[in-house]
Amino acid sequence: MSEWLISLEGTEAGHTLALGLALAAALLHAIFGAMQKGRFDPWIMRGAMDFSYGMMAAPFALFVVPWPEPHMWMIFAGAFLIHTAYKVLQAQAYMKGAYTVVYPVVRGTGPLFAVIGATLFFEEHFSVVQWLGVAVLLSGIFGLAVYNLIFMQTQRESLGSALILAVITGLFVALYTTYDAYGIRATANPFTFLAWFFMFDGLVMPIIASRRWLRMEDRPALRPLMTRGVAGGLVAFASFGSIMLATRLDKVGEAAVLRETSTVFAALIGWLVLKETVGPRRIALMGLIAAGAVIVELGG
């Protein structure tokens, strides 16, 4: 399968597949975010997810995919540090702010800087039409955050710190998107990067989550927590794997922008699953996000 994927790099078929992978990653990332913010403490939930996908990735890393080339070890070390910082910031933001406010700010900040990073490091250049699409998409994302902020009824006392954390987290989204795109292109087999990344990435948060769980007076039962963790681990495989393969097959900037249609899916999840109200204004803002993504794609 890896040889087939590599053969599609830079082709029209590869572009089409990358488009589908980026949109799939958008839906899956929104599901993953809702799972982390949902029933359990975000730190505990993230630990369960990371433990699950780390354990699932280990056999593939050790026994299935080719071993990484020597230069990949430093790349994995950098990815480990960047993703650990991102996850700590994200969990703190979710603790302090409502999901439908924090998530759009994180995802809206990320693509703008990811496009800039793709320009600097991969010599990708957006057309005027594509930059217009980015502006439309970001106006919808930040408009959605502002709308949710105005009508939010809870967690207002910690809102300022939540928004600051959300912006910083968005910067780390751009950083890991650019860095991981470099990493998956630096190895001959893309699945080598994915398997070893997930194994290493699953090491830290379970330790943090375990210590937090032990300090809790009312500890959540492990069985439902780990059941949800396994499900989240599978979603993480599909979500992160999809966007990383998309950045290998086609342009990093376009994939990063298309993934941020996850904000539309997040709003729908907030409405359908978290029982948050969705009115005509939010529908219009979600329409802007979708329109921006279409303009970026058509302008390429």
DRENGUTOR-456868 format. One record per residue (C-alpha): residue in three letters; x, y, z. Coordinates in steps of 0.001 Angstrom, whole numbers, padded with zeros to 6 digits. Each point is the difference from the previous one (the first is absolute). Layout:
N
res: ALA	px: X	py: Y	pz: Z
...
***
This chain:
300
res: MET	px: 000000	py: 000000	pz: 000000
res: SER	px: 002862	py: 002384	pz: 000784
res: GLU	px: 001430	py: -000432	pz: -003519
res: TRP	px: -003410	py: 000805	pz: -001489
res: LEU	px: -000323	py: 003148	pz: 002106
res: ILE	px: 003504	py: 001168	pz: -000860
res: SER	px: -000760	py: -000489	pz: -003695
res: LEU	px: -002877	py: 002508	pz: 000322
res: GLU	px: 002153	py: 002858	pz: 001341
res: GLY	px: -000292	py: 003082	pz: -002179
res: THR	px: -002671	py: -001506	pz: -002276
res: GLU	px: -003613	py: 001015	pz: -000589
res: ALA	px: -001142	py: -003242	pz: 001621
res: GLY	px: 002178	py: 000829	pz: 002997
res: HIS	px: -001562	py: 003459	pz: 000209
res: THR	px: -003507	py: -001487	pz: -000019
res: LEU	px: 000915	py: -002561	pz: 002644
res: ALA	px: 001634	py: 002710	pz: 002135
res: LEU	px: -003217	py: 002043	pz: -000198
res: GLY	px: -002054	py: -002944	pz: 001233
res: LEU	px: 002496	py: -000784	pz: 002761
res: ALA	px: 000034	py: 003621	pz: 001240
res: LEU	px: -003801	py: 000141	pz: 000187
res: ALA	px: -000115	py: -003377	pz: 001756
res: ALA	px: 002582	py: 001306	pz: 002474
res: ALA	px: -002232	py: 003037	pz: 000623
res: LEU	px: -002982	py: -002122	pz: 001013
res: LEU	px: 002101	py: -002390	pz: 002070
res: HIS	px: 001863	py: 002802	pz: 001765
res: ALA	px: -003283	py: 001599	pz: 001073
res: ILE	px: -001131	py: -003367	pz: 001385
res: PHE	px: 003310	py: -000412	pz: 001833
res: GLY	px: -000266	py: 003484	pz: 001535
res: ALA	px: -003570	py: -000621	pz: 001152
res: MET	px: 001034	py: -003304	pz: 001580
res: GLN	px: 002781	py: 001714	pz: 001944
res: LYS	px: -002264	py: 002829	pz: 001160
res: GLY	px: -003037	py: -002172	pz: 000653
res: ARG	px: -000814	py: -002372	pz: 002850
res: PHE	px: 003327	py: -000219	pz: 001857
res: ASP	px: 002662	py: 002425	pz: 001210
res: PRO	px: 001953	py: 001122	pz: -003137
res: TRP	px: 003370	py: -000981	pz: 001500
res: ILE	px: -001207	py: -003462	pz: 000988
res: MET	px: -001702	py: -000543	pz: -003338
res: ARG	px: 003048	py: 001055	pz: -001989
res: GLY	px: 002155	py: -002354	pz: 002054
res: ALA	px: -002318	py: -002919	pz: -000741
res: MET	px: 000001	py: 000805	pz: -003714
res: ASP	px: 003767	py: 000398	pz: -000204
res: PHE	px: 000613	py: -003220	pz: 001929
res: SER	px: -002336	py: -001850	pz: -002359
res: TYR	px: 001513	py: 001191	pz: -003258
res: GLY	px: 003551	py: -000350	pz: 001356
res: MET	px: -000612	py: -003643	pz: 000875
res: MET	px: -001723	py: -000676	pz: -003320
res: ALA	px: 002820	py: 001631	pz: -001977
res: ALA	px: 002862	py: -001799	pz: 001765
res: PRO	px: -000346	py: -003406	pz: -001751
res: PHE	px: -000163	py: 001699	pz: -003404
res: ALA	px: 003025	py: 002189	pz: 000759
res: LEU	px: 002106	py: -002858	pz: 001339
res: PHE	px: -001007	py: -002880	pz: -002251
res: VAL	px: -001896	py: 001142	pz: -003115
res: VAL	px: 001283	py: 003215	pz: -001613
res: PRO	px: 003646	py: 000552	pz: -001004
res: TRP	px: 002154	py: 001454	pz: 002767
res: PRO	px: 000678	py: 003757	pz: -000167
res: GLU	px: 003119	py: 001295	pz: -001692
res: PRO	px: 002660	py: 001383	pz: 002419
res: HIS	px: -000901	py: 003634	pz: -000671
res: MET	px: -003622	py: -000620	pz: 001044
res: TRP	px: 000765	py: -000344	pz: 003714
res: MET	px: 000628	py: 003732	pz: 000432
res: ILE	px: -003162	py: 000739	pz: -001996
res: PHE	px: -002011	py: -002245	pz: 002323
res: ALA	px: 001519	py: 001779	pz: 003019
res: GLY	px: -001117	py: 003376	pz: -001356
res: ALA	px: -003499	py: -001282	pz: -000775
res: PHE	px: -000253	py: -001475	pz: 003497
res: LEU	px: 000795	py: 003349	pz: 001653
res: ILE	px: -002312	py: 002031	pz: -002259
res: HIS	px: -002979	py: -002336	pz: 000399
res: THR	px: 000447	py: -000292	pz: 003766
res: ALA	px: -000095	py: 003786	pz: 000359
res: TYR	px: -003039	py: 000174	pz: -002304
res: LYS	px: -001943	py: -002583	pz: 001997
res: VAL	px: 000736	py: 001653	pz: 003350
res: LEU	px: -001153	py: 003365	pz: -001352
res: GLN	px: -003121	py: -001513	pz: -001566
res: ALA	px: -001026	py: -001792	pz: 003191
res: GLN	px: 000446	py: 003218	pz: 001997
res: ALA	px: -002100	py: 001928	pz: -002513
res: TYR	px: -002782	py: -002607	pz: 000159
res: MET	px: 000043	py: 000192	pz: 003796
res: LYS	px: -000538	py: 003764	pz: -000054
res: GLY	px: -002335	py: 000585	pz: -002947
res: ALA	px: -003042	py: -001416	pz: -001774
res: TYR	px: 000755	py: -002406	pz: -002833
res: THR	px: -001872	py: 002015	pz: -002634
res: VAL	px: 001988	py: 003144	pz: 000900
res: VAL	px: 003457	py: -001498	pz: 000484
res: TYR	px: -000039	py: -002415	pz: -002946
res: PRO	px: -000693	py: 002598	pz: -002744
res: VAL	px: 002721	py: 002328	pz: 001310
res: VAL	px: 002559	py: -002829	pz: 000056
res: ARG	px: -000931	py: -001199	pz: -003463
res: GLY	px: -000286	py: 003515	pz: -001429
res: THR	px: 003459	py: 001065	pz: 001146
res: GLY	px: 001657	py: -003175	pz: -001238
res: PRO	px: -000569	py: 000098	pz: -003785
res: LEU	px: 001093	py: 003607	pz: -000453
res: PHE	px: 003420	py: -000684	pz: 001486
res: ALA	px: 000174	py: -003423	pz: -001648
res: VAL	px: -000396	py: 001652	pz: -003416
res: ILE	px: 002773	py: 002455	pz: 000886
res: GLY	px: 002170	py: -002903	pz: 001162
res: ALA	px: -000649	py: -001901	pz: -003232
res: THR	px: 001076	py: 003077	pz: -001956
res: LEU	px: 003232	py: 000363	pz: 001974
res: PHE	px: 001038	py: -003648	pz: 000246
res: PHE	px: -001583	py: -001730	pz: -003011
res: GLU	px: -000022	py: 002918	pz: -002469
res: GLU	px: -003753	py: -000298	pz: -000490
res: HIS	px: -001808	py: 003121	pz: -001160
res: PHE	px: -003716	py: 000739	pz: 000217
res: SER	px: -001676	py: 001929	pz: -002797
res: VAL	px: -001979	py: 003175	pz: 000687
res: VAL	px: -003208	py: -002023	pz: -000289
res: GLN	px: 001272	py: -002541	pz: 002525
res: TRP	px: 000914	py: 002743	pz: 002483
res: LEU	px: -003529	py: 001318	pz: -000452
res: GLY	px: -001249	py: -003479	pz: 000872
res: VAL	px: 002189	py: -000053	pz: 003115
res: ALA	px: -001440	py: 003374	pz: 001043
res: VAL	px: -003585	py: -001230	pz: -000512
res: LEU	px: 000680	py: -003209	pz: 001911
res: LEU	px: 001666	py: 001811	pz: 002903
res: SER	px: -002807	py: 002574	pz: 000182
res: GLY	px: -002443	py: -002858	pz: 000420
res: ILE	px: 002122	py: -001779	pz: 002614
res: PHE	px: 000670	py: 003061	pz: 002155
res: GLY	px: -003557	py: 001230	pz: -000553
res: LEU	px: -001226	py: -003305	pz: 001380
res: ALA	px: 002254	py: 000395	pz: 003031
res: VAL	px: -001258	py: 003540	pz: 000636
res: TYR	px: -003628	py: -001054	pz: -000389
res: ASN	px: 000461	py: -002887	pz: 002419
res: LEU	px: 001792	py: 002369	pz: 002368
res: ILE	px: -002868	py: 002522	pz: 000024
res: PHE	px: -002625	py: -002593	pz: 000837
res: MET	px: 002094	py: -002190	pz: 002279
res: GLN	px: -001538	py: -000431	pz: 003438
res: THR	px: 002760	py: -001874	pz: 001870
res: GLN	px: 003760	py: 000309	pz: 000740
res: ARG	px: 000015	py: 003763	pz: -000660
res: GLU	px: 002287	py: 000670	pz: 002958
res: SER	px: 002849	py: -001959	pz: -001632
res: LEU	px: -000750	py: 001126	pz: -003555
res: GLY	px: 002968	py: 002349	pz: -000442
res: SER	px: 002590	py: -002605	pz: 000911
res: ALA	px: -001844	py: -002595	pz: -002105
res: LEU	px: 000207	py: 002200	pz: -003105
res: ILE	px: 003689	py: 000761	pz: 000549
res: LEU	px: 000707	py: -003706	pz: 000355
res: ALA	px: -002081	py: -000707	pz: -003097
res: VAL	px: 002052	py: 002440	pz: -002121
res: ILE	px: 003300	py: -001450	pz: 001252
res: THR	px: -001316	py: -003507	pz: -000642
res: GLY	px: -000893	py: 001071	pz: -003543
res: LEU	px: 003591	py: 001105	pz: -000542
res: PHE	px: 001139	py: -003459	pz: 001058
res: VAL	px: -002494	py: -001533	pz: -002434
res: ALA	px: 001750	py: 001896	pz: -002788
res: LEU	px: 003401	py: -001016	pz: 001349
res: TYR	px: -000764	py: -003707	pz: 000194
res: THR	px: -001767	py: 000015	pz: -003375
res: THR	px: 003073	py: 001488	pz: -001701
res: TYR	px: 002509	py: -002057	pz: 001972
res: ASP	px: -001840	py: -003305	pz: -000444
res: ALA	px: -000375	py: 000633	pz: -003724
res: TYR	px: 003781	py: 000354	pz: -000110
res: GLY	px: 000371	py: -003190	pz: 002051
res: ILE	px: -002255	py: -002202	pz: -002109
res: ARG	px: 001793	py: 001189	pz: -003138
res: ALA	px: 003414	py: -000726	pz: 001524
res: THR	px: -000472	py: -003780	pz: 000120
res: ALA	px: -000357	py: -002405	pz: -002899
res: ASN	px: -003092	py: -001709	pz: 001429
res: PRO	px: -002732	py: 002337	pz: 001350
res: PHE	px: -001413	py: -002755	pz: 002212
res: THR	px: 003350	py: -000230	pz: 001788
res: PHE	px: -000437	py: 003599	pz: 001118
res: LEU	px: -003608	py: -000553	pz: 001062
res: ALA	px: 000607	py: -003198	pz: 001985
res: TRP	px: 003039	py: 001289	pz: 001887
res: PHE	px: -001571	py: 003407	pz: 000543
res: PHE	px: -003085	py: -001499	pz: 001650
res: MET	px: 002090	py: -002337	pz: 002167
res: PHE	px: 002167	py: 002870	pz: 001305
res: ASP	px: -002922	py: 002426	pz: 000232
res: GLY	px: -001863	py: -002349	pz: 002340
res: LEU	px: 002627	py: 000146	pz: 002752
res: VAL	px: -000523	py: 003239	pz: 001960
res: MET	px: -003719	py: 000730	pz: 000399
res: PRO	px: -000826	py: -003397	pz: 001609
res: ILE	px: 002501	py: 000825	pz: 002781
res: ILE	px: -001492	py: 003468	pz: 000538
res: ALA	px: -003527	py: -001413	pz: -000107
res: SER	px: 000824	py: -002816	pz: 002441
res: ARG	px: 001379	py: 002430	pz: 002570
res: ARG	px: -003060	py: 002202	pz: -000409
res: TRP	px: -002327	py: -003008	pz: 000326
res: LEU	px: 001709	py: -001131	pz: 003221
res: ARG	px: -000484	py: 003465	pz: 001540
res: MET	px: -003729	py: 000076	pz: -000757
res: GLU	px: -002482	py: -000529	pz: 002811
res: ASP	px: -002689	py: -001213	pz: -002381
res: ARG	px: 001967	py: -002095	pz: -002477
res: PRO	px: -001706	py: -001058	pz: -003240
res: ALA	px: -000305	py: -003755	pz: -000523
res: LEU	px: 002827	py: -001351	pz: -002130
res: ARG	px: -002048	py: -002304	pz: -002204
res: PRO	px: -002229	py: 002655	pz: -001674
res: LEU	px: 002951	py: 002409	pz: -000062
res: MET	px: 002251	py: -002454	pz: -001845
res: THR	px: -002816	py: -001092	pz: -002303
res: ARG	px: -000373	py: 003594	pz: -001069
res: GLY	px: 003785	py: 000286	pz: -000135
res: VAL	px: 000307	py: -002876	pz: -002456
res: ALA	px: -002685	py: 001545	pz: -002198
res: GLY	px: 001809	py: 003346	pz: 000148
res: GLY	px: 003283	py: -001706	pz: -000862
res: LEU	px: -001508	py: -001484	pz: -003148
res: VAL	px: -001424	py: 003400	pz: -000960
res: ALA	px: 003437	py: 001562	pz: 000571
res: PHE	px: 001638	py: -002548	pz: -002311
res: ALA	px: -002455	py: 000786	pz: -002765
res: SER	px: -000013	py: 003771	pz: 000544
res: PHE	px: 003710	py: 000678	pz: 000357
res: GLY	px: 000945	py: -002679	pz: -002490
res: SER	px: -002328	py: 001520	pz: -002594
res: ILE	px: 001342	py: 003541	pz: 000288
res: MET	px: 003621	py: -001122	pz: 000029
res: LEU	px: -000456	py: -002125	pz: -003115
res: ALA	px: -001763	py: 002952	pz: -001625
res: THR	px: 003036	py: 002233	pz: 000676
res: ARG	px: 002272	py: -002630	pz: -001541
res: LEU	px: -002139	py: -000377	pz: -003113
res: ASP	px: -000728	py: 003670	pz: -000658
res: LYS	px: 000443	py: 003543	pz: 001301
res: VAL	px: 000348	py: 000480	pz: 003757
res: GLY	px: -001799	py: 003361	pz: 000044
res: GLU	px: -003082	py: -001223	pz: -001857
res: ALA	px: -000299	py: -003070	pz: 002220
res: ALA	px: 000312	py: 002155	pz: 003134
res: VAL	px: -002753	py: 002366	pz: -001159
res: LEU	px: -002386	py: -002766	pz: -001074
res: ARG	px: 000442	py: -001778	pz: 003326
res: GLU	px: -001365	py: 003055	pz: 001780
res: THR	px: -003444	py: -000723	pz: -001360
res: SER	px: 000095	py: -002118	pz: 003164
res: THR	px: -001508	py: 003082	pz: 001662
res: VAL	px: -003208	py: -000622	pz: -001944
res: PHE	px: -000071	py: -003593	pz: 001186
res: ALA	px: 000809	py: 001131	pz: 003554
res: ALA	px: -002995	py: 002358	pz: -000016
res: LEU	px: -002231	py: -002805	pz: -001239
res: ILE	px: 001316	py: -002310	pz: 002717
res: GLY	px: -000588	py: 002725	pz: 002587
res: TRP	px: -003607	py: 000197	pz: -001214
res: LEU	px: -000776	py: -003692	pz: -000481
res: VAL	px: 002061	py: -001572	pz: 002794
res: LEU	px: 000688	py: 002710	pz: 002584
res: LYS	px: -003516	py: 001461	pz: -000446
res: GLU	px: 001226	py: 003529	pz: -000705
res: THR	px: -002301	py: 002340	pz: -001915
res: VAL	px: 000670	py: 000597	pz: -003718
res: GLY	px: -001937	py: 002887	pz: -001603
res: PRO	px: -000025	py: 001655	pz: -003422
res: ARG	px: 003007	py: 002228	pz: 000790
res: ARG	px: 002193	py: -002954	pz: 000865
res: ILE	px: -001184	py: -001830	pz: -003095
res: ALA	px: 000968	py: 003043	pz: -002103
res: LEU	px: 003449	py: 000112	pz: 001627
res: MET	px: 000502	py: -003693	pz: -000654
res: GLY	px: -000958	py: 000708	pz: -003595
res: LEU	px: 002829	py: 002580	pz: -000166
res: ILE	px: 002472	py: -002599	pz: 001222
res: ALA	px: -001094	py: -002489	pz: -002619
res: ALA	px: 000004	py: 002695	pz: -002723
res: GLY	px: 003528	py: 001035	pz: 000952
res: ALA	px: 001229	py: -003577	pz: -000325
res: VAL	px: -001628	py: -000316	pz: -003433
res: ILE	px: 001610	py: 003272	pz: -001163
res: VAL	px: 003429	py: -001215	pz: 001155
res: GLU	px: -000446	py: -003240	pz: -001905
res: LEU	px: -001342	py: 001604	pz: -003193
res: GLY	px: 002639	py: 002738	pz: 000056
res: GLY	px: 002881	py: -002491	pz: 000077
***
